[in-house]
Amino acid sequence: MVCRCGSENQKEFPAEIMIHFSGLPNVNKPAVLIFPKIEVCLDCGVTQFTIPGVELGKLKGGQSSAA
C-alpha cells in the first residue's frame, strides 16, 4: 500500500485504542475499547486502522463497551 505522502515505508503494529463519545450529554458514557492492528507510515506518521464489527456497532448505536 502506498501512503498519501507517496511513501511505501509502512509497518503494522498491534494497538489498544479507547474511543470516547464527545459532548456533555455523553460525559457519563464509558468509552469503547478496541484492539486493532494499525498501519503506520514511518515517513509522515499517517495511521490507518479498521474498527471491528462489534465495536463499530457500539459506536453507531452510542453504546459503551460496558453495555
N, C-alpha and C positions, 0 to 999 in steps of 0.2 A: 504494500500500500504506500502511496506517495502522499506526504503531508501537504497541506495547502501552501506551505513555505517552499515546497519543491524538494524537500529532503526525503530520503529513504532511510535515514538513520533513526529507526524507531525500535522500541523494546516494550515487551509486555510485562506487567507487574501485577501481583495479587494486591487487592486493596480492600479497605474497610471504610465505608462511607456512611455517614449519618446525615439523612436529609430531613430538614426541619420545615414545617409548614409556616409560612410567613404571615405576618399581620397579627394585630392584637387579638382578634377573635380566636386565633389558633394557639395562643400562648400556652394553654394547658394541654395541648395535644402532644403526646410523646412522638419523637422523631421515628422515621422509618430507616432501619439499618439494612444496608446491602453489602455484599461481598463480591463485587465484580472484578474481572480482570481488566486492567486499564492499559491502553496503548499510548505510550508517551513518545513524542518527537524529542529526541535528545539534542536537537539543534535549536528549536524555538520554544519548546515546552508545551505545545498544544497537546491536549489529552482527550482521548475518546473512550467511552465505555457504554455498555448496554445494561439497562436495568432489567433484571429477570422478571418474568411474567407475574408472579405472585406479588412481588413488591411494587411493580408497576400498577397493578390493580389497586393496591392500597393507596398509592399516590393519587390515582384517578378518583377513587372514592372518598378521599380525605380521611382515611383511616390511619391509625398508627400501627407500629409493629406489635403493640400490646393488644390490639383489637382482635 
